């Protein structure tokens, strides 16, 4: 499962110790899905297109996400690189969990191999954002059901419901997205990364255009 921990009040970011296996594992057909099925500590090589740029989820995490087809995964990058939407990359590193929840890869090597259009976000009901969509780009449309909550240095959150069940939208400070125009009762379309925080699922926008007014916004 993929989630993020924001600040001491919401759980300090920490990764469990991992044991590195000898030699990276790689599945040419769907390396990301293959990696997601491996045990923590397994060294894998994955390839995909950057779907979340480096630093978008700062200050919580400076990493990025990649996707290939309908499989995606987060790269907890501490190597100091910067990767942009649409870059094709090959990443080698260890599958890791934080607090037994954050599934991602701690990379030891990252190589840019070209460019490719970012995979389109999959339209999904708000109530269906969950394990099956984790790590990929999704698009939801519905009503904002509460006021935007200021989560300090980490960003802002609100909830959207299309009638199938509400889902959290968390906008990280690193995106630079202005949420001042979002209000209770607005009809919005949200594109973002399907993730998880503690016991609930989230959609995490990446750029300003990921939040669009459908109607009812001034």
Secondary structure, DSSP 8 states (H G I E B T S, - for coil): --B---SGGG-----------SS-B--SS-HHHHHHTS-TT-EEEEEEEEEE-TTTTTTT---EEEEETTEEEEE---S-----TTEEEEEEEEEE-STTT--EEEEEEEEEEEE------EE--GGG-STTTTTSEEEEEEEE-S--EE-GGGEEEEEEESSS--EEEEEEGGG----TT--TT-EEEEEEEEEEETTEEEEE--SGGGEEEEES--
